[in-house]
Amino acid sequence: MQESTPLGRGPIELRAPRFLITALLITIAADWLFYDTPPGASVVLFIPLLIAALLANRLRQAFDSFSLAMLLLLSGAAVQSIVEISFSNVLVLGALLVALMGQTFHQQLPRLWTRWVEALLGLLKSAGRWFWLLGELNRTERGLFRAMIWWTRAILPALMLAALFTLLLGFGNVIFGRWVNTAWETVLKEIVFPPFTRVLFWACVSTLVLAFLHPSLAPVARRMWFGKPPIPISTEAASLNSLRSVLILAVLNILFLAVNTIDACYLWMNATLPKGVIYSEFVHNGVYNLITCVLISALVLTFLFDQSKEAISLRWTKTLAFAWIAQNLFLIASVALRLKLYVDVYQLSVLRVYVAVFLLLVSAGFILLGIKILRDKSFHWLVLSNALATFVLFYAVQFLNVDGWVADYNVDRWIKHADKPLDVGYLSSLGPPAWPALRKAAVDPRGLPASLEARGSLNTALEIEHSANEHRSWKSWQWRRDALFREAGGANR
């Protein structure tokens, strides 16, 4: 059985037994490293194993400059998983593995981002690779069964003798007998009759690994993200689309101008709010709705300027587009100011930090959109540029101790201004990164109720961590967690 690439790179020979054995070995490694064990140093061992299996399957096509760059970035992200595992770290690792997978198996596609999309789609269709595997095993069943019979005849005598002598030695040596009994009980419990959760873990890992090592290739028929040839349109249709684009941009510019004028007066210039409008409602409510408006605006602009050149040929089209981009950037700045004012009254949270980071990313997206419109860049350039900006942001964020910064900010502000609230419960929910801040609050000399609450929360957290450390193995070790535990005084317990 052969699968061919859509653009004629040549057939790829598939060997189901090799992929099955590789998937089995990686699943065993994943079970040993991750099942019923919090991740940590184990990630550093598992990522190179995945990469080695991937490159071994397609070694000839895998080593180009982009793939080498992916490997270097993966190394940095894997090392960070020893320091601290976070959402951004997991997201970056997944994105880099998908990118490397796309570069390895979909080099026939003309653009980088189309390879990434196809690789991600292959993972989403991972369950279907079992049907391919069954077909391959059916095709090679004669040779496979002959090999199984040959190996069975070679190994069976040794296994039978080993079982006999193990039984005899177990009865003759009490300590050895206990070892054998323990090993046998473990085999029965964990392998022969494993718990359902473990079987489900094996199934998920082996399915993803099988799709990762050999995904379905891009079909002969083009997908919509491969690109399409330009379709000529009539003069009448071009005029209609051009007028429609100008009207859309004009109406939306007027609408955004009204909202931005209100923000300029009441948010930026601190004018007196109209009667019946509460300041906290004006500052806090509707933030996520405004962000949604900004995102939809970007999609509308992208769609309008992905039309044929005839449809955006009117002189006012680009002028109105740049005006709307400027208004969206002002609206983003107003949302950021709303967040700041809300934090000034209440406190900082990790979610609000990430919302601010997201606003920064959206602003970069609008700047890139403006460059696309100004220089008539392609839709593919826009997608790739935004993907690169998103990746750079998350790659940088994974190294930052955001939770710790939030905790330190809230405690420092509370120490300077006793009238400001300190949500100790929220600090405790941040986990190890907040322990040094909790300790700072606990030793505050003013003796406020929050200090006593912080002392109790910190002691409880350190006791739980101390107990958990006695049962954790090296596979769960994280440098930052261990350092914070010592900094908060947990090592003295």
C-alpha positions as CSV (number, residue, x, y, z in Angstrom):
1,M,0.0,0.0,0.0
2,Q,1.3,3.5,-0.9
3,E,0.1,7.0,-0.3
4,S,1.1,9.6,-2.8
5,T,1.6,13.3,-2.2
6,P,-0.8,15.8,-3.8
7,L,1.9,17.7,-5.7
8,G,4.0,14.8,-6.9
9,R,6.9,14.4,-4.5
10,G,6.8,10.7,-5.1
11,P,5.3,7.7,-3.2
12,I,6.1,7.0,0.4
13,E,6.4,3.3,1.4
14,L,4.6,2.5,4.6
15,R,5.7,-0.3,6.9
16,A,2.9,-0.9,9.5
17,P,4.9,-3.2,11.8
18,R,7.6,-0.7,12.3
19,F,5.2,2.1,13.1
20,L,3.3,-0.2,15.5
21,I,6.4,-1.2,17.4
22,T,7.6,2.4,17.6
23,A,4.2,3.5,18.9
24,L,4.2,0.7,21.4
25,L,7.6,1.7,22.8
26,I,6.7,5.4,23.0
27,T,3.4,4.5,24.8
28,I,5.3,2.4,27.3
29,A,7.7,5.3,27.9
30,A,4.8,7.7,28.3
31,D,3.2,5.3,30.8
32,W,6.4,5.2,32.8
33,L,7.0,8.9,32.7
34,F,3.5,10.4,33.1
35,Y,0.8,8.0,34.3
36,D,-0.3,8.8,37.8
37,T,2.7,11.1,38.1
38,P,2.8,14.9,37.8
39,P,4.9,16.0,34.9
40,G,8.3,17.7,35.4
41,A,11.7,16.5,34.4
42,S,9.9,13.6,32.6
43,V,9.0,16.0,29.8
44,V,12.7,16.6,29.0
45,L,13.1,12.8,28.4
46,F,9.9,12.4,26.4
47,I,10.3,15.2,23.9
48,P,13.6,14.0,22.5
49,L,12.1,10.5,22.3
50,L,9.3,11.8,20.2
51,I,11.6,13.9,18.0
52,A,14.0,10.9,17.4
53,A,11.1,8.7,16.4
54,L,9.7,11.3,14.1
55,L,13.0,12.0,12.4
56,A,13.9,8.3,12.1
57,N,10.8,7.7,10.1
58,R,11.5,10.5,7.6
59,L,15.2,11.3,8.1
60,R,15.9,12.2,4.5
61,Q,13.3,15.0,4.3
62,A,13.5,16.3,7.9
63,F,16.8,18.2,8.1
64,D,16.4,21.6,6.6
65,S,17.0,25.0,8.1
66,F,13.5,25.4,9.4
67,S,13.4,22.0,11.0
68,L,16.7,22.7,12.7
69,A,15.3,26.0,14.0
70,M,12.3,24.1,15.4
71,L,14.6,21.6,17.1
72,L,16.5,24.5,18.8
73,L,13.3,26.1,20.0
74,L,12.0,22.8,21.2
75,S,15.2,22.4,23.2
76,G,14.6,25.7,25.0
77,A,11.0,24.9,25.7
78,A,11.9,21.4,27.0
79,V,14.5,22.9,29.4
80,Q,11.8,25.4,30.6
81,S,9.6,22.4,31.5
82,I,12.3,21.5,34.2
83,V,12.2,25.1,35.5
84,E,8.4,25.3,35.5
85,I,5.6,23.7,33.5
86,S,2.9,26.2,32.6
87,F,0.0,26.6,30.1
88,S,2.2,28.6,27.8
89,N,5.0,26.1,28.0
90,V,2.7,23.2,27.1
91,L,1.1,25.3,24.3
92,V,4.6,26.1,22.9
93,L,5.7,22.5,23.0
94,G,2.6,21.4,21.2
95,A,2.9,24.1,18.5
96,L,6.5,23.3,17.8
97,L,5.9,19.6,17.6
98,V,3.0,20.2,15.1
99,A,5.2,22.6,13.1
100,L,8.0,20.0,13.0
101,M,5.5,17.3,12.0
102,G,4.2,19.5,9.2
103,Q,7.7,20.3,7.9
104,T,8.5,16.6,8.0
105,F,5.5,15.1,6.3
106,H,4.0,17.9,4.2
107,Q,7.0,19.5,2.5
108,Q,5.1,19.1,-0.8
109,L,2.8,22.0,0.3
110,P,4.0,25.4,-0.9
111,R,3.7,27.5,2.3
112,L,4.7,27.0,5.9
113,W,1.3,27.7,7.4
114,T,-0.5,25.3,5.1
115,R,1.9,22.5,6.3
116,W,1.1,23.4,9.9
117,V,-2.7,23.4,9.3
118,E,-2.4,20.0,7.5
119,A,-0.3,18.6,10.4
120,L,-2.9,19.8,13.0
121,L,-5.7,18.3,10.9
122,G,-3.8,15.0,10.8
123,L,-3.7,15.0,14.7
124,L,-7.4,15.7,14.8
125,K,-8.0,12.7,12.5
126,S,-5.7,10.6,14.6
127,A,-8.3,7.9,15.3
128,G,-8.5,7.1,11.6
129,R,-4.9,6.0,11.5
130,W,-5.9,2.7,13.2
131,F,-7.9,1.9,10.1
132,W,-4.8,2.4,8.0
133,L,-2.8,0.3,10.4
134,L,-5.4,-2.6,10.2
135,G,-5.3,-2.4,6.4
136,E,-1.5,-2.6,6.4
137,L,-1.4,-5.5,8.8
138,N,-4.0,-7.3,6.6
139,R,-1.8,-6.7,3.6
140,T,1.3,-8.0,5.3
141,E,-0.3,-10.7,7.5
142,R,1.4,-13.7,5.9
143,G,4.9,-12.3,6.4
144,L,4.0,-10.9,9.8
145,F,2.6,-14.2,11.1
146,R,5.6,-16.2,9.8
147,A,7.9,-13.8,11.7
148,M,5.7,-14.1,14.9
149,I,5.9,-18.0,14.7
150,W,9.6,-17.9,14.1
151,W,10.3,-15.7,17.1
152,T,7.9,-17.7,19.3
153,R,9.7,-20.9,18.5
154,A,13.0,-19.2,19.3
155,I,11.9,-17.5,22.6
156,L,9.4,-20.0,24.1
157,P,11.9,-22.7,25.4
158,A,13.9,-20.0,27.2
159,L,10.7,-18.5,28.8
160,M,9.5,-22.0,29.9
161,L,12.9,-22.8,31.6
162,A,13.0,-19.3,33.2
163,A,9.5,-19.9,34.6
164,L,10.4,-23.3,36.0
165,F,13.6,-22.1,37.7
166,T,11.9,-19.0,39.0
167,L,9.3,-21.1,40.7
168,L,11.9,-23.5,42.2
169,L,14.2,-20.7,43.4
170,G,11.2,-18.7,44.8
171,F,10.4,-21.7,47.0
172,G,14.0,-22.2,48.0
173,N,14.8,-18.5,48.8
174,V,12.4,-16.5,50.9
175,I,13.6,-13.1,49.8
176,F,13.7,-14.0,46.2
177,G,10.3,-15.5,46.5
178,R,8.9,-12.3,47.9
179,W,10.4,-10.4,45.0
180,V,8.8,-12.8,42.6
181,N,5.4,-12.5,44.3
182,T,5.6,-8.7,44.3
183,A,6.5,-8.7,40.6
184,W,3.8,-11.1,39.7
185,E,1.1,-9.1,41.6
186,T,2.3,-5.9,39.8
187,V,2.1,-7.6,36.4
188,L,-1.5,-8.9,37.2
189,K,-2.6,-5.5,38.6
190,E,-1.0,-3.1,36.2
191,I,-0.7,-5.0,32.9
192,V,-3.0,-8.0,32.8
193,F,-5.9,-6.4,34.6
194,P,-5.0,-2.6,34.5
195,P,-7.5,0.0,35.8
196,F,-9.8,1.6,33.1
197,T,-8.0,5.0,33.4
198,R,-4.7,3.4,32.5
199,V,-6.2,1.6,29.5
200,L,-7.7,4.9,28.4
201,F,-4.3,6.6,28.8
202,W,-2.7,3.9,26.7
203,A,-5.3,4.3,24.0
204,C,-5.0,8.1,23.8
205,V,-1.2,8.1,23.8
206,S,-0.9,5.3,21.2
207,T,-3.5,7.0,18.9
208,L,-1.8,10.4,19.0
209,V,1.7,8.8,18.6
210,L,0.5,6.8,15.6
211,A,-0.8,9.9,13.9
212,F,2.3,11.9,14.9
213,L,4.7,9.3,13.4
214,H,2.7,8.9,10.2
215,P,-0.3,11.2,9.6
216,S,-2.6,11.0,6.6
217,L,-1.0,12.9,3.8
218,A,-2.7,15.9,2.1
219,P,-5.2,14.7,-0.5
220,V,-4.9,15.1,-4.3
221,A,-7.8,17.5,-4.3
222,R,-6.8,21.0,-3.0
223,R,-8.1,22.1,0.4
224,M,-9.3,25.7,0.8
225,W,-6.1,26.7,2.7
226,F,-3.8,25.5,-0.1
227,G,-4.8,28.5,-2.1
228,K,-6.9,29.0,-5.2
229,P,-6.3,30.5,-8.6
230,P,-7.7,34.0,-9.0
231,I,-11.2,34.0,-10.6
232,P,-11.8,36.9,-12.9
233,I,-15.0,38.9,-12.2
234,S,-17.1,41.1,-14.4
235,T,-16.9,44.9,-14.4
236,E,-20.4,45.2,-13.0
237,A,-19.6,42.8,-10.1
238,A,-16.3,44.6,-9.4
239,S,-18.2,47.9,-9.1
240,L,-20.8,46.4,-6.8
241,N,-18.1,44.9,-4.5
242,S,-16.1,48.1,-4.5
243,L,-19.1,50.2,-3.5
244,R,-20.1,47.7,-0.9
245,S,-16.7,47.7,0.7
246,V,-16.6,51.5,0.9
247,L,-20.1,51.6,2.5
248,I,-19.2,48.9,5.1
249,L,-16.0,50.8,6.1
250,A,-17.8,54.2,6.2
251,V,-20.7,52.9,8.4
252,L,-18.4,51.1,10.8
253,N,-16.0,54.1,11.1
254,I,-19.0,56.3,12.1
255,L,-20.1,53.7,14.7
256,F,-16.6,53.2,16.2
257,L,-16.1,57.0,16.2
258,A,-19.2,57.4,18.4
259,V,-17.9,54.8,20.9
260,N,-14.4,56.2,20.9
261,T,-15.6,59.7,21.4
262,I,-17.5,58.6,24.6
263,D,-14.3,56.9,25.9
264,A,-12.2,59.9,25.1
265,C,-14.5,62.1,27.1
266,Y,-15.5,60.0,30.1
267,L,-12.6,57.5,30.3
268,W,-9.5,59.5,29.2
269,M,-10.6,63.0,30.2
270,N,-12.4,62.0,33.4
271,A,-15.6,63.9,32.5
272,T,-18.5,63.6,34.9
273,L,-20.5,60.4,34.0
274,P,-24.2,60.8,32.9
275,K,-26.8,60.5,35.7
276,G,-27.5,56.8,36.5
277,V,-24.2,55.4,35.2
278,I,-22.0,53.8,37.8
279,Y,-18.3,54.2,37.4
280,S,-17.5,50.6,38.2
281,E,-20.0,49.5,35.5
282,F,-18.6,51.9,32.9
283,V,-15.0,50.7,33.6
284,H,-15.5,47.0,34.1
285,N,-18.6,45.9,32.3
286,G,-18.4,45.1,28.6
287,V,-14.6,44.6,28.4
288,Y,-14.9,41.2,26.7
289,N,-17.6,42.5,24.4
290,L,-15.3,45.3,23.2
291,I,-12.5,42.8,22.7
292,T,-14.9,40.7,20.6
293,C,-15.8,43.7,18.5
294,V,-12.1,44.3,17.8
295,L,-11.5,40.7,16.7
296,I,-14.5,40.8,14.4
297,S,-13.2,44.0,13.0
298,A,-9.9,42.3,12.1
299,L,-11.8,39.5,10.4
300,V,-14.0,42.0,8.4
301,L,-10.9,43.9,7.2
302,T,-9.1,40.7,6.3
303,F,-12.1,39.5,4.2
304,L,-12.6,42.9,2.5
305,F,-9.0,43.1,1.4
306,D,-8.7,39.5,0.3
307,Q,-11.0,40.3,-2.6
308,S,-9.8,40.9,-6.1
309,K,-8.0,44.2,-6.8
310,E,-11.0,45.5,-8.7
311,A,-13.2,45.2,-5.7
312,I,-11.0,47.5,-3.6
313,S,-10.0,49.9,-6.3
314,L,-11.9,53.0,-5.1
315,R,-9.6,55.7,-3.7
316,W,-11.5,55.9,-0.4
317,T,-11.3,52.2,0.4
318,K,-7.8,52.2,1.8
319,T,-8.3,55.5,3.5
320,L,-11.3,54.3,5.4
321,A,-9.6,51.0,6.2
322,F,-6.6,52.8,7.8
323,A,-9.0,55.1,9.7
324,W,-10.8,52.0,11.0
325,I,-7.6,50.4,12.0
326,A,-6.6,53.5,14.0
327,Q,-10.0,53.5,15.7
328,N,-9.6,49.9,16.6
329,L,-6.2,50.6,18.1
330,F,-7.8,53.5,20.1
331,L,-10.5,51.1,21.3
332,I,-7.8,48.6,22.4
333,A,-6.0,51.3,24.3
334,S,-9.4,52.2,26.0
335,V,-9.9,48.5,27.0
336,A,-6.3,48.5,28.4
337,L,-7.1,51.6,30.5
338,R,-10.3,50.0,31.8
339,L,-8.2,47.1,33.0
340,K,-5.7,49.4,34.7
341,L,-8.4,51.4,36.5
342,Y,-10.1,48.2,37.7
343,V,-6.8,46.9,39.0
344,D,-6.2,50.2,40.8
345,V,-9.5,49.8,42.7
346,Y,-9.4,46.0,43.3
347,Q,-6.3,43.9,42.6
348,L,-4.2,42.4,39.8
349,S,-5.0,38.8,38.6
350,V,-3.3,36.5,36.2
351,L,-6.3,36.6,33.9
352,R,-6.0,40.4,33.7
353,V,-2.3,40.1,32.9
354,Y,-3.1,37.7,30.0
355,V,-5.9,39.9,28.8
356,A,-3.4,42.8,28.6
357,V,-0.9,40.5,26.7
358,F,-3.7,39.5,24.4
359,L,-4.5,43.1,23.7
360,L,-0.9,43.7,22.8
361,L,-1.0,40.7,20.4
362,V,-4.2,42.0,18.8
363,S,-2.6,45.4,18.3
364,A,0.3,43.8,16.6
365,G,-2.2,42.0,14.4
366,F,-3.8,45.3,13.3
367,I,-0.4,46.8,12.5
368,L,0.4,43.7,10.3
369,L,-3.1,44.1,8.7
370,G,-2.3,47.7,8.0
371,I,1.0,46.6,6.3
372,K,-0.8,44.0,4.2
373,I,-3.3,46.7,3.0
374,L,-0.6,49.3,2.4
375,R,1.8,47.0,0.6
376,D,-0.8,44.7,-1.0
377,K,0.6,41.7,0.8
378,S,-1.0,38.2,0.4
379,F,-3.4,36.6,2.8
380,H,-0.8,33.9,3.3
381,W,1.7,36.5,4.4
382,L,-0.8,37.9,6.9
383,V,-1.5,34.4,8.4
384,L,2.1,33.5,8.7
385,S,3.0,36.9,10.2
386,N,0.3,36.7,12.9
387,A,1.2,33.0,13.6
388,L,4.8,34.1,14.1
389,A,3.9,37.0,16.4
390,T,1.6,34.7,18.5
391,F,4.3,32.1,18.7
392,V,7.0,34.6,19.7
393,L,4.7,36.0,22.4
394,F,3.9,32.6,24.0
395,Y,7.5,31.4,23.7
396,A,8.6,34.4,25.7
397,V,5.8,34.2,28.2
398,Q,6.6,30.5,29.1
399,F,9.8,31.7,30.8
400,L,8.1,34.3,32.9
401,N,6.9,33.8,36.4
402,V,3.6,35.7,35.8
403,D,1.8,34.2,38.8
404,G,4.7,35.2,41.1
405,W,4.7,38.8,39.7
406,V,0.9,39.1,40.3
407,A,1.2,37.9,43.9
408,D,4.2,40.2,44.6
409,Y,2.3,43.2,43.1
410,N,-0.8,42.6,45.2
411,V,1.1,42.1,48.5
412,D,3.4,45.1,47.9
413,R,0.4,47.3,47.1
414,W,-1.3,46.1,50.3
415,I,1.7,46.8,52.4
416,K,2.0,50.3,51.1
417,H,-1.8,51.0,51.2
418,A,-3.6,49.3,54.1
419,D,-6.9,50.4,52.7
420,K,-6.4,48.3,49.6
421,P,-7.9,44.7,49.6
422,L,-5.7,41.6,49.7
423,D,-7.4,38.4,48.6
424,V,-5.4,35.8,50.4
425,G,-7.6,33.0,49.0
426,Y,-6.7,34.1,45.5
427,L,-3.0,34.2,46.3
428,S,-3.2,30.7,47.7
429,S,-4.9,29.5,44.5
430,L,-1.8,30.6,42.5
431,G,0.3,27.8,44.1
432,P,4.1,27.8,44.6
433,P,4.7,31.1,42.7
434,A,2.7,33.0,45.4
435,W,4.5,31.4,48.4
436,P,7.2,34.1,48.8
437,A,4.5,36.8,48.6
438,L,2.4,35.0,51.2
439,R,5.4,34.8,53.5
440,K,6.0,38.6,53.0
441,A,2.3,39.2,54.0
442,A,2.5,36.8,56.9
443,V,5.4,38.6,58.6
444,D,3.9,42.1,58.1
445,P,4.4,43.9,61.4
446,R,1.0,45.6,61.4
447,G,-0.8,42.4,62.5
448,L,-3.8,42.8,60.2
449,P,-6.2,40.0,59.7
450,A,-4.9,39.4,56.2
451,S,-1.4,38.6,57.8
452,L,-2.9,35.9,60.0
453,E,-4.8,34.5,57.1
454,A,-1.7,34.5,54.9
455,R,0.3,32.8,57.6
456,G,-2.3,30.0,57.9
457,S,-2.6,29.5,54.1
458,L,1.2,29.4,53.7
459,N,1.7,26.9,56.5
460,T,-1.0,24.7,55.1
461,A,0.4,24.9,51.6
462,L,3.9,24.1,52.8
463,E,2.7,21.1,54.8
464,I,0.9,19.7,51.8
465,E,3.9,20.2,49.6
466,H,6.3,18.6,52.2
467,S,4.0,15.6,52.3
468,A,3.7,15.4,48.6
469,N,7.5,15.6,48.1
470,E,7.9,12.4,50.1
471,H,5.8,10.5,47.5
472,R,7.0,12.3,44.3
473,S,9.8,10.8,42.2
474,W,12.4,12.7,40.2
475,K,10.1,12.6,37.2
476,S,8.0,15.3,38.7
477,W,10.8,17.6,39.7
478,Q,10.6,21.2,38.7
479,W,13.4,23.7,39.6
480,R,11.2,26.7,40.2
481,R,8.7,24.8,42.5
482,D,11.6,23.4,44.5
483,A,13.3,26.9,44.8
484,L,10.1,28.6,45.8
485,F,9.5,25.9,48.4
486,R,12.9,26.5,50.0
487,E,12.5,30.3,49.7
488,A,9.2,30.2,51.6
489,G,10.8,28.2,54.4
490,G,9.5,24.8,53.5
491,A,12.9,23.1,53.6
492,N,13.1,23.8,57.4
493,R,10.1,21.7,58.2
